[in-house]
Amino acid sequence: MPFKKVKNWAWESYWIIGGLFSWLIVPPIAAWITIPGFADIISAASFDVLTITFIMGLIWGIGGLTYGLGVRYLGMSLGNSVILGFCSAFGALVPPIYYSIIPTVGKISFIHMISNPGGQLVLLGVVICLTGIAVSGKAGMMKEKELTAEASKVSVEEFSLVKGLIIAVISGILSAFFNYGIEAGKPMALVANEAWKAINPNQGEFLFQNNVTYIILLWGGLTTNLIWCTILNYRNKTFGDYTNKKTPLLNNYFFAALAGTVWFMQFFFYGMGESKLGNGASSWILHMSTIILTANMWGLYNKEWKGVSKKTFRTFVIGISVILLSVAIVGIGNSLDKF
């Protein structure tokens, strides 16, 4: 939402300014505040851990780029529902499937999930979540049929269903690599966790252990986005945005920086929850579903569904309600036992 306050800048200009804060500036500050000696943990990590984590970030960065385009063409409500829906499914289910093929101590496998009530309920919640996302997508298609091109542009300035859906599907699949990056960088997080537990015995797991992983993971995302945005700045001749005094420069830098900082905070808090729940299907699906719901509330606030029929709006509400139901089911499944 802060990006909407940026005036007369090209997309690539405000996107990369926000990215510099979310991927380069804020993560090490967060790690410095919460993890003593985080730089030593990174320097002591193996080459394989650092490389794989960085590569996962690179791939996720492509998903992040296409996320911005997906929301640009579909709007906040529909764009987030489709993108984060695919991200939810792939991010939640691929790691357990991987650990079924390559068993790892302390990791939850897909086979383990389907063999006990708690895991089965979590998987049911994932299916219900995807159903809710499909219903939300149906509402978006109904909206396109009902509104004229002019009315669509009023609610979403560059609305394009086909282009937006293609981009959104790609974005959703690639964005799930953030979750794989957390898994790849887990050895660094475990070092931070054990160091904290040695100083604070019998106090559970370290809430901020993932902040050290984010630094390497987000460097990967920064690399992809910086390269692409630089290309766009050159192609569109928009390098001048950063110094154009005809635009509200201070305002634009502030809101782009705010957007980037707020964006990082979602994973800051996700990392805290993951330290208690584990990076399994339940924590990832809860995280993604919350973002979908929040985005849809903002979509309502921005009147993205203004002018649609009652049937279309009712379909939209049903989709959101089903997603809410899935969140509750996943929560119950996770609480049944430590499956």
Secondary structure by P-SEA (a helix, b strand, c coil): ccccccccccaaaaaaaaaaaaccccaaaaaaacccaaaaaaaaccaaaaaaaaaaaaaaaaaaaaaaaaaaaccaaaaaaaaaaaaaaaaacaaaaaaaaccccccccaaaaaacaaaaaaaaaaaaaaaaaaaaaaaaaaaaacccaaaaaaacccccaaaaaaaaaaaaaaacaaaaaaaaaaaaaaaaaaaaaaaccccccccccaaaaaaaaaaaaaaaaaaaaaaaaaaacccccccccccaaaaaaaaaaaaaaaaaaaaaaaaaaaaaccccaaaaaaaaaaaaaaaaaaaaaacccccccaaaaaaaaaaaaaaaaaaaaaaaaaacccc
